[in-house]
């Protein structure tokens, strides 16, 4: 019997994710991403300072701890680091640049807030004290690194929400005042996209700072009812701002802003509801790591990762001998794309160069995974695509052709 061909519109992954769902003949593609659970953080806290640096995830302090730790994706294991040398830091700004983490300001866990700047050097596992912010103490601020400078934005000083913007020059250890935010804001979700800082505040505003011109512009407001859960609970994923937001009932979910379409998208709820989390994106995989937080009753040591490049195909209507032909696109020609395929719990990894084709033999996977009687019975295929997310290295994933034949 010849294979009937089910053609899938060759749309890029980004469009699929924004579309929400694309109905295919005989199968359904659900483009909401997937979560995975990693080794827990060695200490429980909320509002830690979290960033990826040189391929590892770093988390520092938070309430109520001065601990610091690094997570290695290759081993799924944490290593304790030199503890933060000051008092507890929560709701501080944190930026990563050139082998160092920078902690700016923050709340000290009961004794007030601060204007301090500390740097952690990965190579020496040591901390140093740098020039403090001249504008004064604040917390609930954001800090982002752009072209050798760190921008400390917004925040709170106990009575006043701030519009303050200060620029720290890493090379000279000096600060300069910059154009203030048009609308003061705190509890900020921020991401650097194309050398601009996108700042979403707890007042629902989206403001965009361009360092090269020291100027601000505005974007569309966040979806009604959703605000950031803590300062810097966001990062850049494939050219989009994605962060953790919550509603009035403290239910947390992911939310995304796409500068290309000037639109917000509501993404899945967190599997383990919590807020005041640390958030950082691994630039080598495109996975968003969500660590620690407050559950409403206790501190958390959870470490979950969200993969927006996970496409789930419901293939229950297809026969056991179905084949899926897929193509990767984008990225640099010599970079290998690795993605995980899961069918009924059985997992395998497939590699392809950008622009290359791969064929998934669902029948073989069924035989390994479980006994599968023709096309009767449920089956789900998940394609999890770790994507390199450097600004010059963006991959998408195209389901091109799905073929199926009825088993004898």
N, C-alpha and C positions, 0 to 999 in steps of 0.2 A: 504494500500500500504506500503511495507516495506521501511525503510529509506535507501536510497543509502548513502554510507559512502565515504566521501572525506577525505583522510588521508593527513596530513601535516607532512613534515619531522620534527621530534622533535629536532630542532636546537636551541641552546641557543640564548638569546636575543642579546648578543654581536655579534654573527656571523650574525644574521639577520640584525643588524644595518650596519655592514660592507658590507653586500651583496647589500644593497640599495633597492632591491625589490625582492620578492619571489612570483612567479605566482602560484596560486592555482586553481584547477578546480572549476569554478563557482564563484570564488572570487579572489581578488587581495590584497596582503598585501603590504602596503607602509611603509617602515621603515625609516622615516626621522624625527621622533620625532614631538613634538608639542610645541607651545608657549601658555602661558596664561598671562593675564594682572592682576597685583596686585595693591593695593593702591599706589598712586604716592608718591615719596619722598617728605617730607614737604618743601624742598627748592630745587631750580633749580641750577645746577652747571655742570661742566665737570671735568674729571680727579680726582674724589674723591678716597679716600682710603676705601676699602670695604672688609669685611670678615664676615664669620659666626663664632659665638662664643657662646657656651652653648645654642644652639638651636635658637638663634636670629641672624638677619642680621644687621650688624653695618655699617654705612657709615659716614665718617668724612671729613669735609672741602671740598676741591675742589675749582676750580675757579668759582665764586669769593665769597667765604663764609667761615666762621670759624665754622659754625654749625656742630652738630653731632646728629645722630638720630639712633634709633633701631627699627627694624620691627619684630613683633611677628607673626609667621605663623599661630598660633591658632586663632588669631583675625583679621588678615589682617589689622593691625593698626600700625602706627608709634608712637613712643614716642620721644620727643626732649630730648637730654642729655646735660650735661655740655659742653659748647662750647670748641673747641680747643683753648688752652691758648696762643699759639704763633700766628704769622702772618699766612696768608693763606698758606695752603699746597696743592699743586697739584703735580702729578707725583712723589709722595713719595713711598717708599717701605712700605708695611704693612704686619704684621704677627700676628697670634693669638696663644696664649699659656697660659694654666693654669689660665683662668679667666681674661686675660689681652690682649689688643691690643697694638701693638708696631708700631709706625710710625718712619721711618728711612729716614733722608735726605729729599729731595724734593725741588721743586721750590716754591718760596714765592709769586708768582703772580706779579712779576714786580721788586722786589728788590733783585733779585739774588737767589742763591741756598744755601743749608745749609748742615751741617754734624750732625745735632741734632738727638737725640733719645728721643721720648716721649712715655710714657705708659699710657693707659687708663685702670683703674680698674673698672670692671663691678659692683662689690659688693658695692663700695663706690661712684660710679658715679663721679670719680675724676681723674685728670691728675697729672702725676709726670714727672720730668725731669731726665733723666738717662745720663750715660756717652756718650759723642759724639763719632762719628766715627773718629779714629785717622788718617785715610788716607786722609781726606779732604772732602770738600763739593761735592755733586753730586745730580742729579735728573734723572728721567727716569730709575731708578734702580729697582731691584726686591728685596724683602725680604721674606724669607720662614723659618718656624720653623721646626727643625728636632731634636728630642731627647734632648730638653732643651737648644738648641742653636738656634740663629737666624743668617742666612746667608744673608748678603747684597751683591748683585751681579751686576756687570756691571754699566751702566748708562752713564751720560754725565756731563761734567763740563763747558759747554759753548763753548768750542773750541775743546775738545778732547773726543772721544768715549772711554770708559774705559773698561779695562779687570779686574779691581780690585775686589777682594773678601775678605770680612772681616767677621769674626765670633764673634758674641756677646754671652757671657755666661750669661744666665739669673740669675744663682745662685750667681755669683760673681760681676756682673755689670762691666765686663771687656771685652775688644776687643782683637782680635788677627788677624794678617794678614794670609791669606790662599793662596793656589795655584791659580794664576790668570787664567782667562778664556783663552783658546788657541787663540780664536778670539774675540777681543773686540766687544761689542754689547750694544745697548740701546733699549728702547721701547720693553720690554721683556714680553713674555707670559711664565709663569712658573707654575709648579705643582710638588708637592712632591708625588712620587710613589715608594713604597717599600723602603723608606728612602733614595731615590736619588732625586736630584732636576733636573728636565727637563727644559731647558732654550731655548726657541725659540726667536731669535732676529729679529730686523727690517732689518738685512742684509740677512735674509733667512736661517740662520744657526740654527741647533739644537745641543746643547751641553749639556752633562749630567754630573753633579757633584756628586761624591760619598763622603760624609763627612767622613765616617769612615777611608778611605784611603787618604783623601785630594787629590783626583785625578779627572781628566776630561777624558771623552771619547766623541766621536761624533756620531750623528745619521744622517739619511737622511735629506736633505734640505727640507724646506717647499715647497709646490707646487708653481710653477712659477707664479708670478704676485700677490701673497698674502703675506702680512706682518702684524705683530701685529698693533693694532690701538692705543695702549697706553701701559704704563708699567703695568704689571701684569693683563692683560685682559684675564686671563685664570685660571683654577683650575683643580683638579683631579675629574673625574667622572668615576666610575667603572673601575679604573685602567688605565684610558686614560687621556691624556691632552686634554682638550677642551677649546678653547678660541675664542675671537672675532678678526677677521682679516679683512683687507680692501684692495681694489685694487687701481690702480692709479686714478680712478674716484671717490674715497671715497665711494664706495659701500661696506657695511659691511655684513659679513656673519660669521657663526660659522665654525670652522675647528678643526679637531681632529687628534691626533697622538696616535697610539696604540703600546706600547713597545713590546707586544707579537708578533705582525706581522711586526714590523719595518716599518709601513706604515702610510701615511697621508690620511685623508678622508675629502672631502669638504662636509659640512653640510648646512642646510638651511640659506637663507639670513635673516637678522633681519627684523621682520615685520615693525618696525619703524626705518628707517635707521639713524644711528648715530654712532659716534666713541668717543674715550676718555671716555669710560664708566667705571663704577665700575663693577667688576665681582666676584661672590663668589658662592660656591656650598654648599647647605644645606646637611650635611652628613646624616641626618635622612631621607631624601626623595630622594636624588640624583638629585634634580632640580637645574639647574644653573640659578642664579638670575643676571640679567643685569640691572644696575640702572644708571640713569642720562646720561650725555654725551653731545656732541656737534652735532647739526644737520646740521651744515654748515651755519646756520643763527641765531641760538639761543641756549641758555642753555636748558637742558631738566630735567624734574622731573619724567620721565617714569620709571616704574619698571615692567619689563617683566621677565618671567621665562621660561626656555627651559627644556623640559623633553625628554631626549633621549630614554626613555623607553616607548614611545607612539607608539603603532602599530595601523595603520588604516587598517581595512578590508573593502573593497568595496564589499558589499553583495547585490548589486542591482540585481544580477542574481539569487539570492537564493529566496526561497519562504518565506512567512511571518512566517511560523512555524519552521524556521531553528533553530537548536540548535548548540551552539559552546561549546565544551568541552576543557578545558585548564588546564595546570598543571604548578605550580610554582616549582622552583628548587633552590638548593643552600641555603646559609644562615644557621642560627642556628635553631635547631628543635623547639624551644619554642617561636620563633618570629613570629608574625602574619603579613602577607603581605596584605596590603590594596591596591586595585587598582580601578580606576574610569572607568566606562563603559558609553559611550555616544552613543546613537542611535537617529539620526534625532533630535538632540538637547535635548532629554531627558537623564538625567544622573542618575546613581545609583552607589553605592559603594559596592564592593564585597570583602569579606575577606577570606583568605585561609592561612593555615600553609604551610611552605616550603615543597614541595613534595606532597601537597594535590591537589585534583581535584576540579574544579568548573564548573558548567554548566550554560551557558547563554541562557535564553529562549527568543530568538529574537521576537517570535510572541507576547509574553506578553509585551515586551518593545514597539513593534510597536503599539499595541492597546492603550498603555498609551500615547505614543509620538504623534501619528497622525493616521489618517485613512489610512489604507494600503490595497490596492486592490490586493490580491494575490501577484504575483511576479512582477507585473507591477509597475514601478515607481522607483525612485532612493532611495537608502538607504546607509548610511555609518555607520559603527560601529568603534568606536575608543576605544582602550584599553590603558588607561594611567596608567602606573605602577610606583607608587612611590617606589623607591628602596633604602634600607639602604645601604650606600656606605662605611662603615668602612672596613678596609682592611681585617677583619675577617668575614665580614657580607655582602657578595655580593649575590644578588639574580638575577636570570634570569627568563624568562617567556617563556613557551613553548606552542604554539598552537599545540595541538595534533590531535584532530579529529573535523571535521566540518560535521555535519549531516543536511540534508535538506529533507523536504517532501512537495510535491505540495499540496497547500490548495484546498479544494473543491470549 
